Amino acid sequence: MSGKTVNSAILLLVIGNAMAILSDVFIKLLDPGAPVFQFAFLRCVLTLAFLLPLARKLDRNNLFGGLKVHAIRAHIHLVGIVCMVVALTNLPLATANALFYAAPILVMVLSAVFFREKLTPLSVTAVFSGFAGIIVILRPVDFNWAVIAALGSAFALAINAVMVRQLPKEQTTVHKLFLNYLLIVPAAAALALWEGAAWNPQILISAAGSALFILGYNITVLLAYRQVDANQVTSAEYTGLIWAVAIGWIWFGEVPDLWFLAGSLMIVVPLVLIGLRHRKRSPARGFNPAERETAEETNQRGSRSSARRQASMAKVCEQSSPS
């Protein structure tokens, strides 16, 4: 499965999103009072260990290029990891993931505010519908610290997604990943020591499983988006919510109610429509990778932007999610 055709890229994203949910499952298996800073530290260290075989992808002559932006993103990522652990250990799996999908909505808002990007009527609809969907899922009586943590994780993912464009363009994704986790380790270690919790083998197992599966997700996303335009396949990213509902129902006995289903549709459907609209406007790439591109097609592709693509590719450069 190379991701060189649209169908294979979609299949890769479906499998990848299942792996991302399995990463969340390892976190959810932790006790609600588990030491979150210890988990964050171990997950970052183990992720670095898993990335070592790919060290040849690092630009050793300019290892710390864009250090300031990398450092800011790394510490925002740390906040996102901590919020994600709190959310997943206290909320149903599907509910937490539905809230994580606020990230692409927030990306659109932040891009409009800080980069003066114009929002289309459909994008504005997605923003308002998404936030209304969050309210429908939560209902005022269900608003608690775990919910705030889930939204905090989504906000962290969105900020990092917007900051991706400020990273050195010549750096590979592996380089960005490696530097991100490397810069997290000192702060995570200090917080773990301050936390003072006894070292727990269960935390190590959960951190290893979570790190391994999220790295698998990152690899599938890289393969899927390498040869095929993101707007051709990005809707497949939303299968993650289907996986979350299915695994939460089967594994944890978490039966979604009508409020959850209605709110999830309000969040996801407008985002899917945005992806489909870009897909209709763009020439397909991936059905015949050997076909030479015309200069006009290349320019069109360079000018298109998709909020969901930013959020999706940000996951590669930072985590979890979201996320």
C-alpha positions as CSV (number, residue, x, y, z in Angstrom):
1,M,0.0,0.0,0.0
2,S,2.0,3.0,-1.3
3,G,-0.6,5.7,-1.3
4,K,0.1,6.4,-5.0
5,T,-3.6,6.2,-5.9
6,V,-6.6,7.9,-4.3
7,N,-8.1,4.6,-3.2
8,S,-4.9,3.4,-1.5
9,A,-4.4,6.8,0.1
10,I,-7.9,6.7,1.6
11,L,-7.3,3.2,2.9
12,L,-4.1,4.3,4.5
13,L,-5.9,7.2,6.2
14,V,-8.7,4.9,7.5
15,I,-6.0,2.5,8.9
16,G,-4.0,5.4,10.3
17,N,-7.0,6.9,12.1
18,A,-7.7,3.5,13.6
19,M,-4.1,3.5,14.9
20,A,-4.6,7.0,16.3
21,I,-7.7,5.8,18.3
22,L,-5.7,2.8,19.6
23,S,-3.1,5.3,20.8
24,D,-5.9,7.1,22.7
25,V,-7.1,3.7,24.1
26,F,-3.7,3.2,25.7
27,I,-4.2,6.6,27.4
28,K,-7.7,5.8,28.4
29,L,-6.6,2.6,30.2
30,L,-4.8,4.8,32.7
31,D,-6.5,5.6,36.0
32,P,-8.1,9.0,36.1
33,G,-5.6,10.1,38.8
34,A,-2.5,8.8,36.9
35,P,0.5,11.0,36.9
36,V,0.1,13.0,33.7
37,F,3.5,14.6,33.6
38,Q,5.2,11.3,34.1
39,F,3.2,9.9,31.2
40,A,4.1,12.9,29.0
41,F,7.8,12.6,29.8
42,L,7.9,8.8,29.0
43,R,5.9,9.2,25.8
44,C,8.2,11.9,24.5
45,V,11.4,9.9,25.4
46,L,10.0,6.7,23.8
47,T,8.9,8.6,20.7
48,L,12.4,9.9,20.3
49,A,13.7,6.3,20.7
50,F,11.3,5.2,17.9
51,L,12.5,8.0,15.7
52,L,16.2,7.1,16.0
53,P,16.2,4.6,13.1
54,L,15.1,7.6,10.9
55,A,18.0,9.8,12.1
56,R,19.4,9.9,8.6
57,K,16.5,12.3,7.7
58,L,17.9,14.9,10.1
59,D,19.8,17.9,8.7
60,R,22.8,17.7,11.1
61,N,24.4,20.8,9.6
62,N,21.4,22.9,10.7
63,L,19.9,20.8,13.4
64,F,18.3,23.6,15.4
65,G,17.1,25.8,12.5
66,G,14.0,27.7,13.5
67,L,14.7,27.0,17.2
68,K,12.5,29.7,18.6
69,V,9.4,28.6,16.7
70,H,10.2,24.9,17.4
71,A,10.5,25.7,21.1
72,I,7.2,27.5,21.3
73,R,5.4,24.7,19.4
74,A,7.1,22.0,21.6
75,H,5.8,23.5,24.8
76,I,2.3,24.1,23.4
77,H,2.4,20.5,22.4
78,L,3.3,19.5,25.9
79,V,0.2,21.4,27.2
80,G,-1.8,19.6,24.5
81,I,-0.5,16.2,25.7
82,V,-1.4,16.9,29.3
83,C,-4.9,18.2,28.4
84,M,-5.4,15.1,26.2
85,V,-4.5,12.7,29.0
86,V,-6.9,14.5,31.4
87,A,-9.7,14.4,28.8
88,L,-9.3,10.8,27.7
89,T,-9.1,9.4,31.3
90,N,-12.3,11.3,32.3
91,L,-14.5,11.4,29.2
92,P,-16.0,8.7,27.0
93,L,-13.6,8.0,24.1
94,A,-16.0,9.2,21.4
95,T,-16.8,12.4,23.3
96,A,-13.2,13.3,23.8
97,N,-12.4,12.7,20.1
98,A,-15.5,14.7,19.0
99,L,-14.1,17.7,21.0
100,F,-10.7,17.2,19.5
101,Y,-12.3,17.8,16.1
102,A,-12.7,21.4,17.1
103,A,-9.1,21.8,16.0
104,P,-9.7,22.3,12.3
105,I,-12.5,24.8,13.1
106,L,-10.1,26.7,15.4
107,V,-7.4,26.6,12.7
108,M,-9.8,28.5,10.3
109,V,-10.6,31.1,13.0
110,L,-6.9,31.6,13.9
111,S,-5.8,31.8,10.3
112,A,-8.4,34.5,9.6
113,V,-7.4,36.5,12.7
114,F,-3.6,36.3,12.4
115,F,-3.0,35.7,8.7
116,R,-6.0,37.6,7.3
117,E,-7.1,34.5,5.4
118,K,-10.6,35.0,3.9
119,L,-13.3,32.6,5.1
120,T,-15.8,31.4,2.5
121,P,-19.5,31.2,3.5
122,L,-19.1,27.5,3.9
123,S,-16.1,28.0,6.2
124,V,-18.1,30.4,8.3
125,T,-20.9,27.9,8.5
126,A,-18.5,25.2,9.6
127,V,-17.2,27.5,12.4
128,F,-20.6,28.3,13.8
129,S,-22.0,24.8,13.2
130,G,-18.9,23.2,14.8
131,F,-19.2,25.3,18.0
132,A,-22.9,24.7,18.2
133,G,-22.2,21.0,17.8
134,I,-19.8,21.1,20.8
135,I,-22.5,22.7,22.9
136,V,-25.0,20.0,21.8
137,I,-22.6,17.2,22.7
138,L,-21.7,18.7,26.1
139,R,-25.0,20.3,27.1
140,P,-24.4,22.9,29.9
141,V,-24.8,20.3,32.7
142,D,-21.9,18.2,31.4
143,F,-19.3,21.1,31.2
144,N,-16.4,20.2,33.5
145,W,-12.6,20.2,33.8
146,A,-12.3,17.2,31.5
147,V,-14.2,19.0,28.8
148,I,-12.1,22.1,29.3
149,A,-9.0,19.9,28.9
150,A,-10.3,18.3,25.7
151,L,-11.0,21.8,24.2
152,G,-7.5,22.9,25.5
153,S,-6.0,20.0,23.6
154,A,-7.8,21.0,20.4
155,F,-6.7,24.6,20.9
156,A,-3.1,23.5,21.3
157,L,-3.3,21.5,18.1
158,A,-4.8,24.4,16.2
159,I,-2.1,26.9,17.4
160,N,0.6,24.5,16.3
161,A,-1.2,23.9,13.0
162,V,-1.1,27.6,12.3
163,M,2.5,27.9,13.3
164,V,3.6,25.1,10.9
165,R,4.1,27.7,8.1
166,Q,6.7,29.5,10.2
167,L,9.0,26.5,10.4
168,P,11.9,26.2,8.0
169,K,10.6,24.7,4.8
170,E,13.7,22.8,4.0
171,Q,13.4,20.6,7.1
172,T,11.9,17.2,6.7
173,T,8.9,16.0,8.7
174,V,11.1,13.6,10.6
175,H,13.4,16.5,11.5
176,K,10.4,18.6,12.8
177,L,9.1,15.6,14.8
178,F,12.5,14.8,16.3
179,L,13.2,18.4,17.3
180,N,9.7,18.9,18.7
181,Y,9.9,15.9,21.0
182,L,13.6,16.7,21.9
183,L,12.6,20.2,23.1
184,I,9.7,18.9,25.1
185,V,11.8,16.5,27.2
186,P,13.5,19.0,29.6
187,A,10.2,20.7,30.6
188,A,8.4,17.3,30.8
189,A,11.2,15.9,33.0
190,A,11.1,18.9,35.3
191,L,7.3,18.6,35.6
192,A,7.5,14.8,36.3
193,L,10.1,15.4,39.0
194,W,7.9,18.2,40.5
195,E,4.9,15.8,40.3
196,G,6.8,13.4,42.6
197,A,4.8,10.3,41.6
198,A,6.3,6.9,42.1
199,W,7.4,5.3,38.8
200,N,4.7,3.0,37.6
201,P,5.2,0.2,35.0
202,Q,1.6,0.7,33.8
203,I,2.5,4.2,32.8
204,L,5.5,3.0,30.8
205,I,3.4,0.4,28.9
206,S,0.7,3.0,28.2
207,A,3.3,5.5,27.0
208,A,5.0,3.0,24.8
209,G,1.8,1.8,23.2
210,S,0.5,5.3,22.7
211,A,3.8,6.5,21.2
212,L,4.1,3.5,18.9
213,F,0.5,3.8,17.5
214,I,0.6,7.6,17.0
215,L,3.9,7.2,15.1
216,G,2.2,4.6,13.0
217,Y,-0.5,7.1,12.3
218,N,2.1,9.7,11.3
219,I,3.7,7.3,8.8
220,T,0.3,6.5,7.2
221,V,-0.5,10.2,6.8
222,L,2.9,10.8,5.2
223,L,2.4,8.0,2.7
224,A,-1.2,9.1,2.0
225,Y,-0.4,12.7,1.3
226,R,2.9,12.2,-0.5
227,Q,1.5,11.3,-3.9
228,V,-2.1,12.5,-3.7
229,D,-3.7,15.9,-3.2
230,A,-4.9,16.3,0.4
231,N,-8.3,17.6,-0.7
232,Q,-8.9,14.4,-2.6
233,V,-8.7,12.2,0.5
234,T,-8.8,14.3,3.6
235,S,-12.4,13.4,4.4
236,A,-11.2,10.0,5.3
237,E,-9.6,11.6,8.4
238,Y,-13.0,11.8,9.9
239,T,-13.3,8.0,10.1
240,G,-11.4,8.5,13.3
241,L,-14.6,9.5,15.0
242,I,-16.3,6.3,13.7
243,W,-13.4,4.3,15.1
244,A,-13.8,6.1,18.4
245,V,-17.5,5.4,18.7
246,A,-17.0,1.7,17.7
247,I,-14.1,1.0,20.1
248,G,-15.7,3.0,22.9
249,W,-18.9,1.1,22.5
250,I,-17.3,-2.4,22.2
251,W,-14.3,-2.0,24.5
252,F,-15.6,0.4,27.2
253,G,-19.4,0.0,26.9
254,E,-19.8,3.7,26.1
255,V,-23.1,3.9,24.2
256,P,-23.4,7.2,22.3
257,D,-26.7,9.1,22.8
258,L,-28.7,11.1,20.2
259,W,-27.1,14.4,21.6
260,F,-23.7,13.0,20.7
261,L,-24.7,11.9,17.3
262,A,-26.4,15.2,16.4
263,G,-23.5,17.3,17.7
264,S,-20.9,15.2,15.9
265,L,-22.7,15.6,12.6
266,M,-22.8,19.4,13.2
267,I,-19.0,19.4,13.7
268,V,-18.0,16.9,11.0
269,V,-20.5,17.4,8.1
270,P,-19.5,21.0,7.2
271,L,-15.8,20.1,7.3
272,V,-16.4,17.2,5.0
273,L,-18.3,19.5,2.6
274,I,-15.4,21.8,2.6
275,G,-13.1,18.9,1.6
276,L,-15.5,17.8,-1.1
277,R,-15.8,21.3,-2.5
278,H,-12.0,21.6,-2.8
279,R,-12.0,18.1,-4.4
280,K,-14.4,19.1,-7.1
281,R,-12.5,22.3,-7.9
282,S,-9.1,20.6,-8.1
283,P,-7.7,18.3,-10.7
284,A,-7.2,14.8,-9.3
285,R,-3.7,13.7,-8.7
286,G,-2.9,10.1,-7.9
287,F,-4.9,8.2,-10.5
288,N,-1.9,8.3,-12.8
289,P,1.2,9.5,-10.9
290,A,3.4,9.1,-14.0
291,E,1.4,11.7,-15.9
292,R,3.4,14.9,-16.3
293,E,1.8,18.0,-14.6
294,T,1.2,21.1,-16.6
295,A,2.4,24.5,-15.3
296,E,-1.2,25.6,-14.9
297,E,-2.1,22.7,-12.7
298,T,1.0,23.2,-10.6
299,N,0.1,26.8,-10.0
300,Q,-3.4,25.9,-9.1
301,R,-2.3,23.4,-6.6
302,G,0.1,25.8,-5.0
303,S,-2.6,28.4,-4.5
304,R,-5.2,26.2,-2.9
305,S,-5.4,26.1,0.9
306,S,-7.5,23.8,3.1
307,A,-8.0,24.3,6.9
308,R,-8.4,20.6,7.4
309,R,-5.2,19.9,5.5
310,Q,-3.4,22.2,7.9
311,A,-4.8,20.4,10.9
312,S,-4.1,17.0,9.5
313,M,-0.5,17.7,8.5
314,A,0.0,19.4,11.9
315,K,-0.6,16.1,13.6
316,V,2.4,14.8,11.7
317,C,4.6,17.6,12.9
318,E,3.5,17.5,16.5
319,Q,1.9,14.4,17.9
320,S,-2.0,13.5,18.8
321,S,-4.9,14.7,18.7
322,P,-6.5,16.9,18.9
323,S,-3.7,14.9,18.9
